[in-house]
Amino acid sequence: MEKYRLAERKSVISSSGGTTTSGSDDSITAPNELRITQQGKPRNYISYAMNLLTSSNGEDDSSTRTGESVNASSGNVAAPRTVVLKAMGRAVNKAVTIAEILKRKAPLHQITSLSSCELVDIYEPLEEGLDRVQTKRYVSCMVITLSTGPLDQNNIGYQPPLSPEMMQPGDTRSDTMTV
């Protein structure tokens, strides 16, 4: 494949409604959505998710960094806050681990959904006379929705919050936290 370069990447979510997404991984994500990757550190995902779940107005602080204004009066403190963890392939086990750690830090409702994604890579030749090459592969996909408020209990992937005895909020003192 040294005579080819990646021209286009498409992903098709086949078992959850046939949604088609094309382009690169640079697509816009919601502020409460975390795309878990194999290279990312779990503690970074956990701290970011905890900040989203415990923020005073439910808004992500990054919206002010991107030039959008945050209206504090429109933020409803009583509204349930939600975090969505998305993972594909080898990152699925990391997403499950992160969700379980978050559930032990706060009483969170959970809905898990599994799907299969078809990834299509299209390669263009670097030399004349070669044809375009298209490869397809299937990977498992997982979406975990965690919320401080109740979710649809009739959903097949619903899990209620853990009992208070199973909760371990952890050490929040700044002198013992690792960096």
trRosetta pair geometry for C-beta under 8 A, 3 or more apart (Angstrom, degrees):
i j d omega theta_ij theta_ji phi_ij phi_ji
1 4 5.1 -63 -165 45 71 111
1 123 6.8 -83 -153 -145 103 168
1 133 7.8 -119 -119 70 93 157
3 125 6.1 -3 139 -151 93 80
3 126 5.3 -137 -174 40 55 101
3 127 5.5 -40 -165 7 113 110
3 130 6.3 147 131 -48 124 170
4 123 3.9 41 166 161 130 125
4 124 6.6 152 -156 74 80 32
4 125 5.7 -51 -99 -102 76 45
4 126 6.4 -150 -90 -13 21 88
4 130 7.5 -126 -78 129 90 145
4 133 6.0 -40 -118 29 160 123
5 123 6.5 156 73 -155 25 82
5 124 5.9 -24 62 61 80 84
5 126 6.0 87 -16 -66 99 100
6 9 6.7 8 178 -52 118 99
6 121 6.1 -57 -132 -168 100 107
6 122 7.7 98 -160 74 59 48
6 123 5.8 -50 -96 -101 43 76
7 122 5.1 -60 65 104 102 91
7 123 6.2 138 2 -134 92 21
7 124 4.1 81 -56 -17 132 105
7 132 7.5 -54 23 -139 147 111
8 22 7.3 -6 -180 -173 108 104
8 121 7.6 161 87 -156 54 43
8 122 4.3 5 56 49 96 115
9 22 7.8 159 96 -161 48 61
9 23 7.2 -7 71 123 79 17
9 24 6.1 75 50 -99 117 55
9 119 7.1 -15 -169 -169 93 93
9 120 7.3 156 -158 84 45 56
9 121 5.5 -10 -108 -107 79 70
9 122 7.5 -153 -72 21 36 74
10 20 7.2 -12 -176 -170 109 93
10 21 7.3 161 -163 92 63 52
10 22 4.4 -23 -114 -114 91 82
10 23 7.7 60 -98 1 59 35
10 119 7.4 157 85 -157 51 47
10 120 4.4 -8 61 59 100 104
10 122 7.6 42 0 -13 101 105
11 20 7.9 162 91 -157 49 50
11 21 5.1 -8 66 68 91 98
11 22 7.6 179 28 -89 56 39
11 117 5.3 -1 -174 179 105 119
11 118 7.0 155 -158 79 53 49
11 119 5.2 -18 -104 -102 82 69
11 120 7.4 -174 -81 20 33 73
12 18 7.4 -16 -177 -158 96 55
12 19 7.6 170 -157 89 53 48
12 20 5.2 -16 -112 -111 82 75
12 21 7.6 -177 -84 30 37 64
12 117 6.7 152 76 -161 42 65
12 118 4.4 -12 60 57 99 101
12 120 7.1 37 -5 -9 104 110
13 16 5.3 -40 150 52 118 95
13 17 7.0 18 102 59 111 78
13 18 7.2 -178 84 -126 72 8
13 19 4.6 11 46 57 114 93
13 20 7.8 -147 24 -75 71 31
13 21 7.4 47 -14 2 96 103
13 115 5.3 21 -167 140 101 145
13 116 7.7 135 -159 80 56 41
13 117 5.2 -34 -100 -102 61 83
13 141 6.5 -67 -122 43 100 160
14 18 6.7 24 -136 -100 40 58
14 115 7.3 158 57 173 56 98
14 116 5.3 -36 56 87 105 92
14 117 6.9 160 5 -113 83 26
14 118 5.4 66 -38 -15 120 105
14 138 7.8 -42 17 -127 138 107
15 114 8.0 -10 92 118 131 71
15 115 4.7 -178 68 -150 93 75
15 116 4.7 68 -2 27 120 89
16 19 7.0 -25 92 9 85 107
16 113 6.6 83 -112 155 141 125
16 115 3.9 -63 -17 -99 117 136
16 141 7.9 -100 6 80 132 123
21 27 6.9 -66 -170 -38 119 167
23 26 7.3 -91 146 53 111 81
23 27 6.0 112 89 -65 128 102
24 27 7.4 174 82 -31 55 76
25 35 7.7 162 -170 146 108 162
29 33 4.5 -127 174 79 107 125
29 35 6.4 -118 -95 -28 157 111
30 33 4.3 93 57 -10 86 112
30 84 7.1 53 64 37 125 128
31 52 7.6 167 137 -122 87 119
31 59 7.1 7 115 -166 160 59
31 60 3.6 -150 179 7 123 138
31 62 6.6 179 -134 58 102 106
31 63 6.2 -33 -94 -53 144 105
32 52 5.6 135 -123 -173 77 141
32 60 6.9 -155 -63 -49 60 116
32 81 7.6 -166 -123 -178 135 79
32 82 5.7 72 155 92 151 74
32 83 5.4 -129 -180 -109 91 48
32 84 6.0 82 119 11 88 86
33 83 7.9 156 -92 -167 26 56
33 84 4.6 -22 -110 70 72 108
33 86 6.4 9 -172 -3 100 116
34 45 5.7 106 179 -146 146 97
34 48 6.6 132 -99 98 126 126
34 49 6.2 -54 -30 -73 150 100
34 83 6.6 13 -3 -180 111 101
34 84 7.0 173 24 87 67 54
34 85 5.2 -19 69 -110 104 64
34 86 7.0 172 85 24 50 72
35 86 5.1 -29 -109 72 63 103
35 87 7.5 141 -168 -83 52 49
36 40 6.4 -128 -155 53 56 136
36 45 6.3 30 -106 -112 90 153
36 85 5.7 28 -28 -172 119 95
36 86 6.6 -179 15 80 80 43
36 87 4.1 -27 65 -85 113 102
36 91 4.8 166 117 163 92 121
36 94 5.5 -177 169 98 127 108
36 95 4.4 179 40 -78 161 92
36 98 6.6 -161 -104 15 137 149
37 40 4.7 104 56 -11 86 104
37 87 7.9 -170 -71 -126 26 81
37 91 5.5 -87 -149 -97 20 147
38 89 7.6 -51 -48 97 118 106
38 90 5.0 25 -90 95 128 111
38 91 4.8 -114 -59 -73 66 88
38 94 6.9 165 -112 -6 47 145
40 44 6.2 -113 -179 65 94 123
40 45 6.1 80 138 -45 128 110
40 91 8.0 50 32 -133 104 123
40 94 7.6 133 69 149 93 151
41 44 4.6 86 73 1 94 106
41 45 7.3 -172 93 -4 51 84
42 45 5.6 -58 -152 39 40 110
42 46 6.0 38 154 -22 73 108
42 94 6.3 -141 -83 -164 100 97
42 97 6.4 -52 -122 107 142 118
42 98 5.5 -155 -147 -84 94 94
42 101 7.4 96 166 15 120 156
43 46 5.5 -52 -141 38 34 113
43 47 6.2 31 160 -17 67 106
44 47 6.1 -55 -143 38 27 105
44 48 6.2 26 157 -16 63 110
45 48 5.9 -60 -147 39 28 110
45 49 6.1 24 158 -17 65 110
45 85 7.7 66 -180 -120 127 110
45 98 5.1 -37 109 -132 131 145
46 49 5.9 -57 -144 39 27 108
46 50 6.2 26 157 -18 64 108
46 98 5.9 -146 -71 -146 82 89
46 101 5.7 -45 -111 107 129 132
46 102 6.4 -160 -133 -70 81 86
46 105 7.8 113 -171 -8 108 154
47 50 5.7 -53 -142 38 31 110
47 51 6.4 35 155 -21 63 104
48 51 5.8 -55 -152 34 30 112
48 52 6.6 29 150 -18 63 104
49 52 5.6 -53 -151 35 35 112
49 53 6.2 27 154 -15 68 109
49 83 4.7 75 -147 -158 96 163
49 85 7.5 -11 -95 -71 139 103
49 98 7.3 120 -1 166 153 112
49 102 5.6 -52 114 -103 139 136
49 146 7.4 46 -175 62 126 140
50 53 5.7 -57 -141 42 33 108
50 54 5.9 5 166 3 68 116
50 102 7.0 -157 -68 -125 80 91
50 105 6.4 -50 -102 121 118 150
50 106 7.4 154 -124 -19 84 129
51 54 6.4 -69 -132 51 23 92
51 55 6.1 47 162 -56 63 95
51 61 7.6 -59 156 5 126 114
52 55 6.1 -32 -143 -5 25 115
52 60 6.2 -16 -108 -91 94 87
52 81 6.6 170 142 169 75 124
52 83 5.3 115 92 -87 135 108
53 81 5.1 153 -135 104 51 131
53 83 6.0 -57 -60 -28 97 122
53 102 7.6 135 -18 -165 156 114
53 106 6.0 173 137 55 146 169
53 108 7.5 -54 -134 -90 147 119
53 146 7.5 -42 -87 116 130 113
53 148 6.2 138 -161 -51 96 112
54 81 7.9 -145 -42 60 22 163
54 106 7.6 -149 -63 -85 98 147
55 58 6.0 167 85 -69 104 16
55 59 6.5 -117 127 55 144 46
55 60 7.3 -158 -27 -93 168 34
55 61 7.3 -162 -120 -37 136 88
55 81 7.3 145 46 -120 85 151
56 75 7.5 71 114 131 71 145
56 77 6.6 -33 176 -112 65 102
57 70 7.3 120 93 165 146 122
57 72 5.8 -111 -89 -138 156 68
57 75 2.9 4 -167 166 104 163
57 76 7.9 92 -158 32 67 25
57 77 6.7 -60 -106 -81 48 70
58 75 5.6 170 38 -155 93 99
58 76 6.9 -4 11 60 143 61
58 77 7.5 -172 -22 -110 102 34
58 79 5.9 -20 -58 77 162 111
58 81 5.0 -154 -122 -97 91 99
59 63 6.1 -67 171 24 109 138
59 70 5.1 146 125 -143 161 126
59 75 5.8 -90 -17 -98 108 123
60 63 5.5 111 78 -19 85 94
61 64 6.1 -44 -174 26 58 108
61 65 7.3 56 136 -17 72 102
62 65 5.1 -51 -156 34 53 116
62 66 6.4 44 151 -18 76 103
63 66 6.0 -58 -148 38 35 105
63 68 4.5 -60 176 71 90 119
63 70 5.6 108 91 -68 122 104
64 68 6.9 -95 -86 71 32 66
64 69 7.4 46 -110 -122 75 34
64 70 5.7 -59 -64 -7 96 113
70 75 7.6 23 170 -47 100 121
71 74 4.2 51 98 10 114 112
71 75 7.2 174 96 -22 64 80
72 75 5.7 -45 -156 19 42 117
76 79 4.0 80 91 -20 111 113
79 149 7.6 -70 171 -30 45 144
80 147 5.2 41 156 176 124 104
80 148 4.8 -168 -151 71 79 81
80 149 2.4 -86 -83 -2 145 120
80 150 7.5 -127 -79 26 159 44
81 147 7.0 174 88 -148 40 62
81 148 5.0 42 44 8 79 120
81 149 7.7 122 22 -6 41 92
82 145 6.3 -12 -167 -171 110 93
82 146 6.9 154 -155 84 58 49
82 147 4.4 -16 -101 -99 83 91
82 148 7.7 -120 -66 12 49 73
82 149 7.9 -57 -62 37 89 92
83 102 7.5 -108 68 -170 144 161
83 145 7.6 160 83 -155 45 48
83 146 4.9 -11 60 62 92 101
83 147 7.7 -176 23 -75 60 48
84 143 6.5 -13 -171 -169 100 94
84 144 7.3 154 -158 80 49 49
84 145 5.3 -15 -105 -103 78 73
84 146 7.7 -173 -80 24 32 69
85 95 4.9 152 146 -155 123 102
85 98 6.2 166 -125 89 152 124
85 99 5.9 -130 29 -67 154 100
85 142 7.8 -7 109 114 92 95
85 143 7.3 156 82 -157 55 43
85 144 4.3 -7 57 59 106 101
85 145 7.9 -158 24 -71 69 29
85 146 7.1 41 -8 -5 103 107
86 95 7.5 -95 113 -116 9 145
86 141 7.5 -9 -168 -173 85 96
86 142 7.4 168 -149 89 43 55
86 143 5.4 -6 -104 -107 77 76
86 144 7.9 -164 -70 25 36 67
87 91 4.1 -140 -159 110 106 99
87 92 4.8 159 112 -90 122 46
87 94 6.6 174 -125 66 149 88
87 95 3.6 -135 -13 -35 143 139
87 141 7.3 168 90 -153 48 54
87 142 5.1 -6 60 57 92 96
87 144 8.0 13 9 3 103 103
88 91 6.2 37 55 46 45 110
88 92 7.2 -14 -167 -56 7 88
88 117 6.1 -41 -131 35 120 145
88 139 5.2 63 175 119 96 131
88 140 7.2 166 -155 88 55 46
88 141 4.9 -17 -105 -103 80 79
88 142 7.8 -177 -80 21 37 67
89 92 6.8 -172 83 -18 22 96
89 139 4.2 -39 -73 -162 86 132
89 140 6.7 134 -84 50 31 68
90 93 7.4 -40 179 21 52 99
91 94 5.1 -55 -162 40 62 117
91 95 6.2 68 141 -27 81 99
92 95 5.6 -54 -152 32 34 113
92 96 6.7 34 152 -18 66 102
92 140 5.9 -11 -54 100 154 111
92 141 7.7 -164 -86 -139 112 17
92 142 4.8 103 -133 4 98 129
93 96 5.7 -50 -150 34 37 112
93 97 6.5 39 152 -19 65 104
94 97 5.6 -53 -149 37 34 113
94 98 6.3 35 153 -20 66 106
95 98 5.7 -53 -146 37 31 111
95 99 6.3 32 154 -20 64 106
95 142 5.7 169 84 87 147 124
95 144 5.9 163 159 6 109 128
96 99 5.8 -55 -148 36 30 112
96 100 6.4 28 155 -17 64 106
96 142 7.4 -23 -55 134 87 164
96 144 7.5 155 -92 -59 50 149
97 100 5.9 -57 -149 37 29 109
97 101 6.5 28 154 -17 64 106
98 101 5.8 -55 -149 36 31 110
98 102 6.3 30 154 -18 65 107
99 102 5.8 -56 -147 38 30 111
99 103 6.3 31 155 -21 65 107
99 110 6.5 90 -179 -127 121 135
99 112 7.8 79 172 -86 172 109
99 144 4.7 -73 -86 154 143 158
99 146 6.3 -174 -138 -60 89 125
100 103 5.7 -52 -145 35 32 112
100 104 6.6 27 156 -16 62 106
101 104 5.9 -62 -153 38 32 107
101 105 6.6 26 151 -18 65 109
102 105 5.7 -61 -149 37 35 110
102 106 6.6 -31 172 36 70 96
102 108 6.2 3 129 9 97 157
102 146 5.9 3 114 -151 138 171
103 106 7.4 -86 -135 64 24 60
103 108 5.1 -110 -109 51 68 108
103 110 6.5 -35 -86 -45 127 130
103 146 7.1 -132 -71 -128 82 124
103 161 7.1 -174 -158 -141 93 63
103 162 5.7 106 153 -14 102 115
104 162 6.6 8 -95 31 57 159
104 166 6.8 -97 -119 140 86 82
104 167 5.8 160 -164 -137 54 47
104 168 4.9 -1 164 39 111 86
105 167 7.5 121 -105 -162 6 88
105 168 7.3 -41 -81 83 52 60
105 169 5.7 81 -148 -135 61 47
105 170 6.0 -22 -110 2 98 116
106 148 7.0 -50 150 -102 126 91
106 167 7.9 73 -83 -141 8 120
106 169 7.8 69 -66 -114 55 81
107 148 7.5 76 85 -142 74 66
107 161 3.9 39 -171 -166 81 149
107 162 7.0 -133 -119 50 67 67
107 164 7.8 -30 -78 -83 117 70
107 167 6.9 -46 -67 -88 76 137
108 146 4.5 4 173 -170 137 100
108 147 6.4 132 -161 58 81 30
108 148 6.4 -53 -109 -85 70 46
108 161 5.8 135 52 -106 27 92
109 146 7.2 150 75 -155 48 49
109 147 4.9 -26 60 64 99 89
109 148 7.7 67 15 162 88 2
109 149 7.0 -53 18 96 130 32
109 150 5.8 113 -55 -129 161 35
109 151 4.5 177 128 5 132 101
109 158 7.3 -22 -179 -158 98 89
109 159 7.4 162 -166 82 53 58
109 160 6.4 -33 -118 -135 78 41
109 161 5.9 -58 -68 -48 55 82
110 144 6.4 -20 -160 -170 102 93
110 145 6.9 147 -155 79 49 56
110 146 5.5 -13 -99 -99 78 70
110 147 7.9 175 -77 20 34 72
110 151 7.6 -129 59 26 8 147
110 157 7.8 -90 130 142 80 86
110 158 7.1 139 86 -157 57 43
110 159 4.3 -8 65 56 107 102
111 144 7.5 161 82 -155 47 46
111 145 4.5 -3 55 54 95 108
111 151 5.2 -128 -34 141 115 153
111 152 6.8 44 -89 51 141 88
111 155 5.2 7 -132 102 117 153
111 157 5.0 85 -170 96 63 101
111 158 5.4 -19 -98 -91 79 61
111 159 7.7 -176 -77 17 33 71
112 142 6.7 -18 -165 -166 94 100
112 143 7.4 157 -154 83 46 52
112 144 5.1 -9 -105 -106 79 77
112 145 7.8 -158 -71 24 36 68
112 157 4.0 -137 63 -177 62 121
112 159 7.2 31 -6 -7 105 112
113 142 7.2 157 82 -154 49 53
113 143 4.9 -7 58 58 97 98
113 157 5.4 -135 -68 -1 56 164
114 140 6.7 -24 -164 -170 100 102
114 141 7.1 140 -162 80 51 57
114 142 5.6 -20 -104 -101 67 75
114 157 7.8 163 -7 -94 77 135
115 140 7.6 145 82 -162 40 56
115 141 4.6 -24 69 67 87 108
115 142 7.8 174 25 -79 69 33
115 143 7.6 22 6 -2 109 102
116 138 5.7 2 179 -172 108 109
116 139 7.4 159 -158 81 62 32
116 140 6.1 -43 -105 -106 64 52
116 141 6.8 166 -104 15 12 92
117 138 7.0 155 80 -153 44 58
117 139 5.4 -22 63 64 96 82
117 140 7.6 103 17 -162 84 6
117 141 4.6 75 -23 -36 113 127
118 136 6.0 -12 -173 -164 101 102
118 137 7.5 156 -155 80 56 33
118 138 5.5 -30 -99 -97 64 75
119 136 7.1 152 80 -153 51 50
119 137 5.2 -17 59 63 99 84
119 138 7.5 175 16 -90 77 23
119 139 6.2 25 -12 5 117 111
120 134 6.4 -6 -171 -172 97 99
120 135 7.2 163 -152 82 49 47
120 136 5.3 -14 -100 -99 76 77
121 134 7.2 163 84 -154 49 50
121 135 4.9 -6 57 56 97 97
122 132 6.2 2 -174 175 93 116
122 133 7.5 159 -156 84 47 48
122 134 5.2 -12 -105 -104 74 81
123 132 6.7 162 80 -163 53 65
123 133 4.5 -9 57 61 107 96
123 134 7.6 -165 21 -75 72 35
123 135 7.5 35 -8 -3 108 101
124 132 5.8 -26 -104 -112 55 90
125 128 7.7 144 114 -81 127 10
125 129 7.7 -114 133 67 161 47
125 130 3.4 152 -115 80 153 116
125 131 7.0 98 -33 58 127 16
125 132 7.0 -115 -16 -82 85 45
125 133 7.8 98 -62 -9 80 94
126 130 8.0 14 40 44 48 140
127 130 5.6 75 73 -3 85 119
145 151 6.7 130 108 -115 118 152
147 150 7.6 -34 102 73 123 6
147 151 5.3 127 38 -56 136 105
150 153 7.1 -32 -176 -44 107 100
151 155 7.0 -43 133 20 106 135
151 158 6.2 -170 93 -123 109 104
152 155 4.4 86 98 -26 107 107
152 158 6.5 -129 94 -76 63 129
153 158 5.3 157 -137 154 39 166
153 160 7.7 22 -119 -75 103 92
154 158 7.4 83 47 -8 17 145
155 158 4.5 115 69 -41 90 100
162 166 4.2 -102 169 83 122 125
162 167 5.9 153 93 -64 116 75
163 166 5.2 88 59 8 76 102
163 167 7.6 -131 100 -19 42 87
164 167 5.4 -45 -150 16 42 120
169 172 7.1 -38 141 -32 105 111
171 176 5.2 -50 144 91 141 132
171 177 7.2 -167 107 -72 98 71
172 177 7.8 8 -158 -64 29 117
173 176 4.9 55 80 21 105 103
173 177 7.0 -169 89 -27 52 87
174 177 5.7 -47 -143 17 38 117
